[in-house]
Amino acid sequence: MHRVLPVVAVLTATVLTATAGISSAGSAPAAATSSLPATAASAPQLVSSRVPSPAAPLATPLARAAAARGADALVRARPARLHAGPGDTFTARTVVSGDGGLQHVAYERTYRGLPVVGGDFVATTDSSGRVLSVSDGQQTSALTLSTRPRLSLAAAATVARTRGAQGPRVVSTRLVVLATPAANALAYESVVTGHRGTLPSRLHVFVDATSGAVLRSIDEVTDNAGSGAGWLNGPSPFTITTTGSESAFSMTDPTRPGLSCRDYSSRAVLTGTDDSWGNGVGTAVETSCADALYGVQHEWDMLSTWLGRNGINGSGSGFPVYVGLNAINAYWDGTSVSIGHNTAGKYIASLDVVGHEFGHAIDSTTPGGMSGNGVSEATGDIFGALTEFYSNEPAPYDTPDYSIGETVDLVGNGPIRQMYNPSLVGDPSCYSSSVPRMETHSAAGPLDHWFVLLAQGSAASGGLPASPTCNGNSVTGVGIVNAGKIFYNAMLTKTSGMTYLSYRKATLAAAKNLYPGNCVPYATVKAAWDAISVPAQSGEVTCVVSAPKVTNPGTRTTARGVAISLQLAATGGTAPYTWSATGLPAGLTVNPSTGLISGTPTSGVTSSVTVTASGGGGVGSATFRWVVTTACARATQVLGNQGFETGTSSWTGVVANIGAWRAAQPAHGGTRSAWLDGYGLSTHEAISQKVAIPGGCRATLGFWVHVDTAETDPTVHDQLTVKIGTPAPTTLQTLSNLDARPGYVQYTYDVSSFAGQTVTVTFEGAEDASRQTSFVVDDTSLTTS
């Protein structure tokens, strides 16, 4: 029957101020003591949650004594890894404490009384003296050389002088054994001083004592050729620690021995009548001395707070910094740092310049001395970055990043080096055999890249750009603090002339030793080396951890609707664990940090549950049954107004289609029904009702439908769809004009799977513009039992 369709900021120059304490009358002048700015203390969280900090060490004197004993026992045993021959003698030079109770015992080697340059090694122990690893500079077999030279000392000095810079002067020459990865040779080592342009030079030249050939030359004076980042720290005024009282002050740090800022030309410490330093102008020596002292004091505190190092030299002392060098440069000369200017004449004593240059000082005062080509410059960059991140200056100052010289614009070309992607400034991002022979600053590129991958990973994060890898693999970083710990502890195992290849071995050993039982840092170090194409090396350590053993809680039987709490437990492996679970009954979850399963089961079910604990790269699991019992209290009808006899109550949608249609469309029971479609027009109508199905019950949906149609061809034109569920409903039944017949037909469906949920039951009609089809619904029900 046909029916009728119803109607329905600019940066300004500022004065940099240091606050001093004032002594009482008659007392000695008090040192100016003031805390560093809040930026250092409030640095952002930089330690990855994947990598816990190393454990606190035992008492250092006891640990050092134990380390000395353990290392001495190893040396007396003369294991093959030391390549020791009958003419070798070993002398322990120092014991340096690192993080996590690690102790590093550095040894020098002599052969028949001659120093062996490159024969040094470092034994790393735990706090009990157990030797964990040995880094050995000598990679060839035991020495069997003659110690009689054919070349005279004077002749060797003459050869060395020709390799010096302007005004060369040979200050010392000695006979040594030079141990290299390829071969060993009897040689003279001459120290030649002079200048390279505006820079001083202190060149070590090794001359073959038999042939007179120059085997190697190393300059102690290391410059950064443009490492820089601005001449003004901030926010201003900032605090530095100085000496003095009343009208006599100096830029000498009384709390950090050895630190002072001096005029490059006069060599004198800067003094003043008040404790306010500089005028904010980058061309002024005093302003830049304030910047320099600020930077090195922050680096000193970073070394202590993050790396456990005592001062710049590791023994509680530092070195002076000179500002006023008339060169577009800055350098470390073995005893001090000198700061020059950029092309605009502004001195470049900012965080990453100062951090870089004193990074050379750290390199020089750790075992093995200054590293090899490129590695030394990258070491400076790494300490510059660490100092930036520790200081945590806000914009527009030298914000934490992995760019070198990004704000100083040293020669008008922007950053000098981009650690995260060295190729952006023409340096190699990936290692190859040609890198060690490159100009030293370009050769720093791959190691800079490695450090960023270790610290940050390859993806962009924290406002920093992504760091693409050479092998296309992604790397997840361990955080800059942990990256700094790993690199620094590898430095404590350096041997002479450290290279890329030897640093791969040293950092892998450092990661394993720093985080015992946790292979995540080790794996990240390895992935970062692989990502810059440094190949695996013979003898590098491996890392294997035991998996945690999860305690099986056995079969659990609980009742639907009753809250539960189950604490999971595990032993072994590396704590803390990260927990996960599969197959938990609906309504239950596991806390990934604590391993507590909690919640209220919402339906009766028998599940196979697997719980997993992971930590340090090890994974353990246990599987058990979980039975949730159900008890449906009584049979319940959850639909309201199921026969439509109370009008439109309980139903939503096109409720005008609910009514008493009498002879036009008689009801199945009573007098009322829901009549959908029947217009012969393109229409879409639906009625629905939201209901809660009790958990643990069997549920049955039922309804009666009468379909009549004027369609005559065997084609589906019009449809009625019955759905249940929220938000993605399940279709239970689809009827069409092809289902037309006299009278009503009953349909029932088991919907027990929706027990414990609140769902929507929907009757939805859709009619096209052809002839009419009517779908009349009556006597619905949703019964639980």
C-alpha positions in Angstrom: 0.0 0.0 0.0 1.3 3.4 -0.9 1.7 5.9 2.1 2.4 9.6 2.4 5.9 10.7 3.4 5.8 12.4 6.9 7.2 16.0 7.3 9.6 15.6 9.3 61.4 40.0 20.3 64.5 41.9 19.2 67.8 41.0 21.2 69.4 44.0 23.0 72.9 44.4 24.5 73.0 43.9 28.2 75.6 44.0 31.0 76.8 40.6 32.3 77.0 40.6 36.0 78.8 38.4 38.5 77.7 38.6 42.1 80.4 38.6 44.8 80.3 37.9 48.5 81.7 40.8 50.7 84.1 40.0 53.5 83.8 41.6 57.0 86.2 44.3 58.1 89.6 43.0 59.0 89.2 39.6 57.3 90.8 38.2 54.3 89.0 39.0 51.0 86.2 36.6 50.4 85.8 34.7 47.2 82.8 35.6 45.1 80.7 32.6 45.5 77.4 32.4 43.6 75.4 29.6 42.2 75.1 29.0 38.5 71.9 30.1 36.8 68.7 28.1 37.1 69.1 27.0 33.5 71.7 24.4 34.6 69.6 23.0 37.4 66.4 23.0 35.4 67.7 21.3 32.3 65.1 19.1 30.5 64.9 15.4 31.1 67.5 14.0 28.7 67.9 10.4 29.9 66.0 7.9 27.8 63.5 5.8 29.8 64.8 2.8 28.0 68.2 3.2 29.7 68.4 3.4 33.5 71.3 5.5 35.0 74.3 3.4 36.0 74.4 2.2 39.6 76.1 4.4 42.2 79.8 3.3 42.8 81.1 2.0 46.1 83.5 4.1 48.1 86.1 5.4 45.5 89.3 4.8 47.5 88.4 1.2 48.2 87.3 0.7 44.6 90.5 2.2 43.3 92.6 0.0 45.5 90.6 -3.1 44.4 91.0 -2.1 40.8 94.8 -1.7 41.1 95.0 -5.2 42.6 92.8 -6.8 40.0 94.6 -5.1 37.1 98.0 -6.0 38.6 97.0 -9.6 38.8 95.9 -9.5 35.1 99.2 -8.0 34.0 101.3 -10.5 36.0 99.4 -13.3 34.1 100.5 -11.6 30.8 97.5 -12.7 28.8 97.8 -13.0 25.0 95.6 -9.9 24.5 98.5 -7.7 25.9 100.9 -8.9 23.1 103.6 -9.0 25.8 107.1 -10.1 25.0 110.1 -10.9 27.1 111.5 -7.4 26.8 108.2 -5.7 28.0 107.7 -4.0 31.3 104.4 -2.5 32.4 103.8 0.4 34.8 100.5 1.5 36.2 100.1 5.2 35.7 96.8 6.1 37.3 93.4 4.7 38.4 90.4 6.8 37.2 86.9 6.3 38.6 84.0 6.3 36.2 80.3 5.9 36.5 78.6 2.9 38.1 81.7 1.9 40.1 83.8 1.4 37.0 87.6 1.9 37.5 90.1 2.4 34.7 93.7 1.5 35.3 96.0 3.0 32.7 99.4 1.3 32.0 102.5 2.4 30.1 104.7 -0.1 28.3 108.5 -0.1 27.9 110.5 -2.4 25.7 114.1 -3.0 26.9 113.8 0.3 28.8 112.5 2.3 25.9 109.0 3.9 26.0 106.6 2.2 23.7 104.4 4.9 22.1 101.1 3.1 21.2 101.8 0.2 23.6 99.7 1.6 26.4 96.6 -0.1 27.5 93.8 0.4 30.0 92.2 -2.3 32.2 88.6 -1.6 33.3 87.3 -3.2 36.5 84.2 -3.1 38.6 84.3 -1.7 42.1 85.4 -5.1 43.5 88.5 -5.2 41.2 87.1 -7.8 38.7 88.6 -7.0 35.3 85.8 -6.4 32.8 87.7 -5.4 29.6 91.1 -4.4 28.3 91.7 -1.8 25.6 95.2 -2.3 24.1 96.8 0.2 21.8 99.3 -2.4 20.5 97.5 -4.7 18.0 100.6 -6.6 16.6 102.5 -9.4 18.1 105.2 -9.1 20.8 108.1 -6.8 20.1 111.3 -8.3 18.9 113.1 -5.1 17.7 116.8 -4.2 18.0 117.2 -1.1 20.2 120.3 0.1 18.4 119.6 3.0 16.1 121.5 3.6 12.9 120.5 7.3 12.8 122.0 9.7 15.3 119.9 11.8 17.6 121.1 15.0 16.0 120.3 13.7 12.5 116.8 12.8 13.6 116.3 16.2 15.2 117.3 17.8 11.9 114.7 15.8 10.0 112.1 16.7 12.6 112.9 20.4 12.3 112.0 20.3 8.6 108.5 19.2 9.5 107.9 22.0 12.0 106.1 25.3 11.4 107.5 28.8 11.1 110.4 29.4 13.4 110.9 25.7 14.3 112.8 24.8 17.4 113.5 21.3 18.6 113.0 21.3 22.4 113.5 17.6 23.0 114.4 14.3 21.3 114.2 10.8 22.7 114.5 7.2 21.5 111.2 5.2 21.6 109.5 2.3 20.1 106.5 3.3 17.9 103.8 0.7 17.8 101.3 1.0 15.0 98.5 -1.3 13.9 100.6 -2.2 10.8 104.1 -2.6 12.2 106.5 -1.6 15.0 109.6 0.5 14.6 112.5 2.0 16.6 112.1 5.7 16.3 113.1 9.1 17.6 110.4 11.3 19.0 111.2 15.1 18.6 109.1 17.9 20.0 109.3 20.9 17.6 107.8 24.3 18.6 106.9 27.1 16.3 103.9 28.8 14.7 101.3 28.0 12.0 100.2 31.5 10.9 98.8 33.1 14.0 98.6 29.8 15.9 101.4 28.3 18.0 102.6 24.7 17.2 104.0 22.0 19.4 104.6 19.1 16.9 105.7 15.6 17.9 107.6 14.1 15.0 108.5 10.4 14.9 111.6 9.6 12.7 112.5 6.1 11.8 115.8 5.4 13.7 117.0 3.2 10.9 115.9 4.9 7.6 115.4 8.5 8.7 111.8 8.4 7.3 109.1 10.4 9.1 106.6 7.8 10.4 104.1 10.1 12.1 103.6 13.7 13.3 101.1 14.9 15.9 100.5 18.6 16.9 99.5 19.2 20.5 97.9 22.5 19.6 94.4 21.8 18.4 92.2 24.5 16.9 88.6 24.4 15.9 88.9 26.3 12.7 85.6 28.0 13.3 83.8 26.2 16.1 81.8 28.9 17.6 78.3 30.0 18.6 78.0 33.6 19.7 79.6 36.0 22.0 76.8 36.5 24.5 75.2 34.0 26.9 72.0 34.6 28.6 69.5 35.4 29.9 71.4 38.4 31.2 72.6 39.3 33.7 74.0 35.8 34.3 76.1 34.6 37.3 79.8 33.6 37.2 82.1 32.7 40.1 84.9 35.2 40.6 87.4 36.3 43.3 87.5 39.5 45.3 85.7 42.0 47.5 85.1 45.7 48.0 87.0 47.3 45.0 89.4 44.5 44.0 88.0 41.7 41.9 89.4 39.3 39.4 88.1 36.8 36.9 89.7 33.9 38.8 87.4 31.1 39.9 88.2 30.3 43.5 86.1 27.2 43.7 87.4 25.5 40.5 91.2 25.5 40.7 93.0 26.6 37.5 90.1 28.4 35.9 90.6 32.1 35.0 90.0 34.4 32.1 93.0 36.5 30.8 93.8 39.0 28.1 95.5 37.3 25.2 98.0 40.2 24.6 99.0 41.0 28.2 98.5 37.4 29.5 97.1 39.0 32.7 94.0 37.9 34.5 91.2 40.5 34.1 90.6 42.6 37.2 88.1 45.3 38.1 86.9 47.6 40.8 83.5 46.0 40.8 82.1 42.5 40.2 80.1 43.5 37.1 81.9 42.3 33.9 81.5 43.4 30.4 79.1 45.7 28.5 77.3 43.2 26.2 79.5 44.2 23.2 81.1 41.2 21.5 84.2 43.1 20.5 85.2 43.8 24.1 87.6 41.3 25.7 86.0 41.7 29.2 82.5 40.9 27.8 83.9 37.8 26.1 85.8 36.8 29.2 82.5 36.7 31.1 81.1 34.5 28.3 84.2 32.2 28.5 84.2 31.9 32.2 80.4 31.2 32.2 80.9 28.5 29.6 83.8 26.6 31.2 82.2 26.8 34.7 79.1 25.1 33.2 81.3 22.6 31.5 83.0 21.8 34.8 79.7 21.3 36.5 78.4 19.2 33.6 81.5 16.9 33.9 80.8 16.5 37.6 77.0 16.1 37.5 76.6 14.0 34.4 79.9 12.2 34.0 81.4 12.0 37.4 84.7 13.7 36.4 86.6 15.9 38.9 87.4 19.1 37.0 88.7 19.5 33.4 91.9 17.5 34.0 90.1 14.8 36.0 92.1 15.6 39.2 90.2 18.6 40.4 91.9 21.3 38.3 91.4 23.3 35.1 93.2 25.6 32.7 93.1 29.3 31.9 91.3 30.8 28.9 92.7 33.8 27.0 90.5 36.1 25.0 91.8 38.5 22.4 93.5 36.3 19.9 93.7 38.3 16.6 92.6 35.4 14.4 89.3 33.9 13.1 89.9 30.9 15.3 90.1 29.4 18.8 92.5 26.7 20.0 93.8 24.5 22.8 97.6 24.5 23.1 98.2 21.8 25.7 98.1 24.3 28.7 95.3 26.8 27.9 92.5 27.8 25.6 92.8 30.9 23.3 89.7 32.6 21.8 89.7 34.6 18.6 87.0 36.5 16.7 84.6 36.1 13.8 84.8 38.2 10.6 82.8 40.9 12.3 85.5 41.2 15.0 83.4 39.7 17.8 85.0 37.2 20.1 83.5 33.7 19.9 83.6 32.7 23.6 80.2 30.9 23.6 79.1 27.6 25.0 80.0 25.3 22.2 83.3 27.1 21.4 84.5 26.9 25.0 83.0 23.4 25.5 84.8 22.3 22.3 88.2 23.7 23.2 88.2 22.4 26.8 87.0 19.1 25.2 90.5 19.0 23.7 91.8 19.5 27.2 89.8 16.5 28.4 91.0 14.4 25.5 94.6 15.4 26.4 94.2 14.5 30.1 92.5 11.1 29.7 94.5 7.9 29.1 96.3 7.8 25.7 96.4 11.5 25.3 95.2 13.4 22.2 93.1 11.2 19.8 93.9 10.7 16.2 92.8 12.7 13.1 89.2 13.8 13.1 88.4 11.9 16.3 90.0 14.7 18.3 87.9 17.4 16.6 84.7 15.4 17.1 85.6 14.9 20.7 85.6 18.7 21.0 82.2 18.9 19.2 80.7 16.3 21.6 81.8 18.2 24.7 80.5 21.4 23.1 77.1 19.8 22.6 77.1 18.3 26.1 77.9 21.8 27.6 75.0 23.4 25.5 72.5 20.8 26.6 73.6 21.0 30.3 73.4 24.8 30.3 70.0 24.7 28.5 69.9 28.3 27.4 66.7 29.6 26.0 66.4 31.3 22.6 67.7 33.6 21.3 70.9 32.4 23.0 72.9 29.2 22.3 70.0 26.8 22.7 70.8 23.0 23.0 71.3 21.5 19.5 73.8 19.6 17.4 74.9 22.5 15.2 78.4 24.0 15.6 78.7 27.8 15.1 75.1 28.3 14.2 74.8 31.7 15.8 78.3 33.2 15.4 78.3 33.0 11.6 82.1 32.8 11.8 82.8 33.6 8.1 79.4 34.5 6.9 78.3 31.0 5.9 76.2 29.9 8.9 77.1 26.7 10.9 80.6 25.4 10.6 79.6 21.8 11.3 76.2 20.0 11.5 76.7 17.1 13.8 73.3 15.6 13.0 73.9 15.6 9.2 77.6 16.6 8.4 76.9 16.5 4.6 74.9 19.7 4.9 78.2 21.6 5.2 80.2 19.4 2.9 81.7 17.0 5.5 81.2 13.3 5.3 78.3 11.8 7.2 79.5 8.2 6.7 82.8 6.6 7.5 85.2 5.3 4.8 88.9 4.4 4.8 89.6 7.9 3.4 88.2 9.7 6.4 91.3 9.4 8.6 93.4 11.1 5.8 91.0 14.0 5.4 91.5 17.5 6.8 90.9 17.1 10.5 87.7 19.1 10.9 86.0 17.4 7.9 87.2 14.0 9.3 85.1 14.8 12.5 81.9 14.4 10.5 81.1 10.7 11.0 81.9 10.6 14.7 79.8 13.7 15.2 77.0 11.9 13.3 77.5 8.8 15.5 77.1 10.7 18.7 73.8 12.3 17.6 72.4 8.9 16.6 73.4 7.5 19.9 72.0 10.4 21.9 68.9 11.4 19.9 68.4 8.6 17.4 67.6 9.0 13.8 64.1 10.5 14.1 63.3 14.1 14.7 62.4 14.9 18.3 62.2 17.7 20.8 62.3 20.3 18.1 65.6 18.9 16.7 65.9 17.7 13.1 66.2 14.1 12.0 69.6 12.5 11.6 69.5 10.3 8.5 71.5 7.1 8.6 74.0 5.7 6.0 72.5 2.3 6.0 68.8 3.3 5.9 68.1 1.8 9.3 66.4 3.7 12.1 68.2 4.2 15.5 66.5 4.9 18.8 68.7 7.1 21.0 69.6 6.6 24.7 69.5 10.3 25.6 72.4 12.8 25.6 73.3 12.1 29.2 73.7 8.4 28.7 75.4 9.0 25.3 77.9 11.3 27.1 78.5 8.7 29.9 79.2 6.0 27.3 81.6 8.2 25.2 83.4 9.6 28.3 83.9 6.1 29.8 85.3 5.0 26.5 87.7 7.9 26.7 88.9 6.6 30.0 90.1 3.5 28.2 91.8 5.4 25.3 95.2 4.3 24.1 97.6 6.4 22.0 96.3 7.8 18.7 92.6 6.8 19.2 90.8 6.1 15.9 87.3 5.5 14.7 87.8 1.8 14.7 89.2 1.7 18.2 86.4 3.9 19.4 83.9 1.5 18.2 85.4 -1.2 20.4 85.9 1.1 23.3 82.3 2.5 23.3 80.8 -1.0 23.0 82.8 -2.1 26.0 81.9 1.0 27.9 78.1 0.4 27.3 78.4 -3.2 28.4 80.4 -2.3 31.5 78.2 0.7 32.5 74.9 -1.2 32.2 75.6 -4.7 33.3 72.9 -7.1 32.2 71.2 -4.5 30.1 72.0 -4.9 26.4 69.8 -2.0 25.2 72.6 0.7 25.4 75.1 -1.7 23.9 72.7 -2.5 21.0 72.2 1.3 20.4 75.9 2.0 20.3 76.4 -0.8 17.8 73.4 0.3 15.7 74.8 3.9 15.6 78.3 2.7 14.5 76.6 0.5 11.8 74.5 3.5 10.8 77.6 5.6 9.9 79.3 2.6 8.2 82.1 1.9 10.7 82.5 -1.9 10.3 82.6 -4.5 13.1 86.1 -5.0 14.6 87.9 -8.1 15.6 87.8 -8.6 19.3 84.9 -6.3 20.1 82.8 -7.4 23.0 79.4 -9.0 22.7 76.4 -8.5 24.9 74.0 -11.3 25.9 71.5 -11.0 28.8 69.5 -13.7 30.6 65.7 -13.5 30.2 63.6 -12.8 33.2 61.6 -15.7 34.6 58.0 -14.8 35.0 56.2 -16.5 38.0 53.2 -18.3 36.6 50.1 -17.4 38.7 48.3 -20.6 37.8 44.6 -20.9 36.7 42.6 -17.9 37.9 38.9 -18.3 38.6 37.0 -15.0 39.2 33.4 -13.9 39.0 32.0 -11.5 36.4 31.3 -8.1 37.8 33.7 -8.5 40.7 36.8 -6.3 40.8 40.2 -8.1 40.9 43.8 -7.3 41.6 46.6 -9.7 40.6 50.3 -8.7 41.1 52.6 -10.4 38.6 56.2 -11.2 39.5 59.5 -12.2 37.8 63.1 -13.0 38.8 66.4 -12.7 37.0 67.0 -10.7 33.8 67.3 -6.9 34.2 64.9 -4.9 36.3 62.9 -2.8 36.1 60.7 -4.9 33.8 58.2 -3.7 31.3 55.0 -5.7 31.4 52.4 -6.6 28.7 49.6 -9.2 28.4 47.5 -10.8 25.7 44.2 -12.7 26.2 43.0 -10.8 29.3 39.3 -11.0 29.9 37.4 -7.9 28.8 37.5 -5.3 31.5 41.1 -6.2 32.7 44.3 -4.4 32.0 48.0 -4.7 33.1 50.1 -1.8 34.3 53.2 -1.8 32.1 55.4 -0.4 34.9 54.2 -2.4 37.9 52.8 -5.6 36.5 49.5 -5.2 38.4 46.5 -6.7 36.6 43.3 -4.9 37.7 39.8 -4.1 36.7 36.3 -5.8 36.6 35.5 -8.6 34.2 32.5 -7.7 32.1 31.6 -11.0 30.6 31.9 -14.7 31.3 34.8 -16.2 29.4 37.6 -18.7 29.6 40.8 -17.2 28.2 44.4 -18.2 27.6 46.4 -15.3 29.0 50.1 -14.7 28.3 52.0 -12.2 30.4 55.4 -10.9 29.3 58.2 -9.2 31.2 61.0 -7.5 29.3 64.1 -5.7 30.5 67.6 -5.0 29.2 66.9 -6.7 26.0 65.8 -10.0 27.7 62.2 -11.2 27.5 60.3 -13.8 29.6 56.7 -14.9 29.6 54.2 -17.2 31.3 50.8 -18.6 30.0 47.8 -19.5 32.2 44.0 -19.9 32.0 41.6 -17.3 33.3 38.0 -18.4 33.9 35.4 -15.8 34.5 32.2 -17.4 35.9 28.8 -16.0 35.2 25.4 -16.1 37.0 22.4 -14.5 35.4 20.2 -13.6 38.3 16.9 -14.0 36.4 15.3 -13.7 33.0 15.0 -10.1 32.0 13.4 -8.2 29.1 15.8 -5.2 28.5 14.0 -3.5 25.6 11.4 -0.9 26.5 8.0 -0.5 24.8 8.8 -3.6 22.7 5.4 -3.8 21.2 5.0 -0.1 20.6 1.8 0.0 22.6 2.9 2.9 24.7 3.5 5.2 21.8 7.0 6.3 20.9 8.6 5.9 24.4 12.1 4.3 24.6 12.6 4.6 20.8 14.5 7.3 18.9 14.8 8.1 15.2 11.8 8.6 12.8 9.3 7.8 15.6 6.4 9.3 13.6 6.4 5.9 11.9 5.2 4.3 15.2 1.4 4.2 15.3 -1.9 2.3 14.9 -2.4 1.8 11.2 -5.5 -0.4 11.4 -6.5 -2.0 8.1 -3.7 -0.3 6.2 -1.0 -2.3 8.1 -2.5 -4.3 10.9 -0.3 -4.9 14.0 1.1 -8.4 14.9 -0.2 -8.0 18.4 -2.2 -5.2 20.0 -3.0 -2.2 17.9 0.4 -0.5 17.2 3.5 -1.2 15.1 6.4 0.6 13.4 5.9 1.1 9.6 9.1 1.9 7.7 9.1 3.0 4.1 6.2 2.3 1.7 6.3 5.6 -0.2 7.6 4.6 -3.7 10.1 7.4 -3.2 13.8 7.4 -2.4 13.7 7.3 1.4 15.8 6.3 4.4 14.2 5.8 7.8 15.3 4.2 11.1 14.2 3.7 14.7 16.6 2.6 17.4 16.9 2.0 21.2 19.9 1.9 23.5 19.9 -0.9 26.0 22.3 -2.5 28.6 22.7 -6.2 28.4 23.7 -7.7 31.8 27.1 -9.4 31.8 27.3 -13.2 32.1 23.8 -13.7 30.6 22.5 -15.4 27.5 20.8 -12.8 25.4 18.3 -13.3 22.5 16.9 -10.6 20.2 13.6 -11.3 18.6 11.1 -9.4 16.3 8.2 -9.9 13.9 8.3 -8.3 10.4 5.7 -8.0 7.7 6.9 -7.1 4.2 4.6 -6.1 1.3 5.7 -4.6 -2.0 4.5 -3.3 -5.3 7.7 -4.3 -7.0 7.2 -6.9 -9.7 10.7 -7.7 -11.0 13.1 -10.2 -9.2 15.5 -7.4 -8.2 16.4 -6.0 -4.8 15.1 -2.4 -4.7 14.3 -1.8 -1.1 15.8 -3.2 2.2 15.4 -3.4 5.9 18.6 -3.9 7.9 18.6 -4.9 11.6 21.7 -4.0 13.5 23.1 -4.2 17.1 26.2 -2.7 18.7 28.0 0.6 19.4 29.9 2.3 17.8 30.5 -0.2 14.9 27.2 -2.1 14.8 26.9 -5.7 13.6 24.2 -6.5 11.0 22.0 -9.3 12.1 19.4 -9.5 9.3 18.8 -7.9 5.9 15.3 -8.2 4.3 14.2 -6.8 0.9 11.2 -6.5 -1.4 12.0 -10.1 -2.4 11.0 -11.2 1.1 7.4 -9.9 0.7 4.6 -12.4 1.8 1.3 -12.3 3.6 1.4 -11.9 7.4 4.3 -11.6 9.8 7.5 -13.6 10.1 9.5 -14.0 13.3 13.3 -13.7 13.5 15.5 -14.5 16.6 19.2 -14.0 17.1 21.7 -15.0 19.9 23.4 -11.8 20.9 25.1 -13.2 24.1 28.5 -11.9 22.8 27.2 -8.4 23.7 26.6 -9.3 27.3 28.1 -6.8 29.7 27.8 -4.0 27.1 25.5 -1.1 26.4 24.4 -1.4 22.7 22.0 0.1 20.3 19.4 -2.0 18.5 18.4 -0.4 15.1 15.8 -1.1 12.4 16.8 0.8 9.3 14.7 0.9 6.1 16.0 2.2 2.7 13.7 2.5 -0.4 14.5 3.6 -3.9 12.4 5.7 -6.3 10.7 2.7 -7.9 7.5 1.1 -6.5 6.8 1.0 -2.8 7.9 -1.6 -0.3 6.6 -1.5 3.3 8.5 -3.0 6.3 6.3 -3.3 9.4 8.0 -4.2 12.6 6.2 -5.4 15.8 6.6 -7.3 19.1 10.4 -6.8 19.5 12.2 -8.3 22.5 15.7 -8.6 23.9 15.6 -11.3 26.6 18.4 -12.4 29.0 18.4 -15.8 30.7 
